[in-house]
Amino acid sequence: MVIDQIEDRKRRTSRKKLKKSVANFTAWCKGARSSRLRKIFRQLSSQLRGYRNYYGLIDNSANLAQFYYQAKRILFKWLNRRSQRSSLSWEEYEKLWERYQVSKPRITQSRQIAMSF
C-alpha cells in the first residue's frame, strides 16, 4: 500500500523554480555575452551539468528538456546581440554546440535512488 503511493508520486521541478532558473540563466547570458566563446561555452556546460545533476530525476525529463531548450534559445539571442548585425545563423550556432561538446539533457538518477528518502 505505502509502496504504491510512493510509486504514484512523481517528482518534478516546480514551475516557479523553472522560471527562476531560466531568469537566472538569462541574466548570466546578458552579462557573459562579451566574453570569449570558449569561456562562455565552458561555463554553459558547467551550468547545464549542474542543472542536470540536480533536477535529473526520472519523472522530470520534460522540465529538463524545457530548460535545455530555453537555455539554447536564450544564449543564441544574447550572442547575436554582441554587435549591430546578426553574428550567427542558427546552423553556425548548432556547429558551435557540437564543437564545444555541450551535452544534451539526460536523467542522472535511477528510480531506486530517487525514491529512497
N, C-alpha and C positions, 0 to 999 in steps of 0.2 A: 504494500500500500504506500509506504513512505517512498520507496524507490520509484514507483510510478509517478508520484508527484514531483520528485526531483527531475526525472527524465522529461516531464512535460514543461518544466520551467526552462525557458530559453534566456540566455544572457546576451544582451545586445548593448551597443552604445546608445546612450540616450540622445535624443535629438539636440538637446541643449549642449551636450559635450561635443557632439559632432560639429555643430555650428560654431562653437567657441574654438575648436581645433582648426577649422577652416579659416576663421578670422585671424587667429594667431599666425597661421601659415601665410596668409595674405600680407600681414604686417611684416613678416620676415622677408618675403619676396620683394616688397616695396623698398626695404632697407638694403637688401643684398644685391639688388639688380646691377649696381655699378661695379661689383667685384668681378674678378676673372671667372670665366665659365668653369674652369677646373675647380676652383674653390666653391662656387655655387653648387655644382653637382656633387661634390664631396659632402657638403653639408646637407643637401637634399637627400642623398642616400642615407645618411645618418638619421635624419628626421623620419623618413619613411620606415626605416628599420625599427626605430624606437616605437613608432605608432603601431607597426605591425606586431611587434613583440608584446605590447601592452594590450591591444584590442584584438589580437588574432585568435579569437575563440571560434569554436565550431559553428555556432549559430549566428555569428556576426560577420559572415563573409560579404553580405550585401553592403553593410555600412563600411567595411574595409575597402571594398571596391569603389564605393562612392567617394570616400576620402581620396583615394589614389587618383580617380578621375578628376576631381575638383583640383587637386594639387597640380596635376599636369596642365590643366587649362589655365589656372592662375599664374603659374610660372611662365607659360607661353605669353600671356598678356603682358606681364611685367618685363620680360626680356625684350619684347618688341617696343617697349617704351624707353629704351636706352638712347634712342635718337629720334629725330623728327620723322624718319622714314621707317617703314617696316623692315626690320633687320633679318627676320627669319620667316621662312614659309613653314607650313606645318610639316612638310616632308623633311626639310632640313632639321627641324626640331626633333622629329622622330629619330633621325640618324644620330643626333646628339645623345638621346636617351640610350641608344644602342652603344654608342662609342664609350660613354661613361658607365655603362653596365648598371643602370638603375633597375633594381629588382622589382618584379611585379608582386602585388599583394598575395599572400597565401596564409593559410591557417597554421599557427605555430603551436597550438596546444591541442592535445587529443581530448576526447570526451572524458576519459578517466581522470585526467589532471584537472580539467575544467569543472568536473562535478565534485571533486573532493574539497570541501570547505568546512 
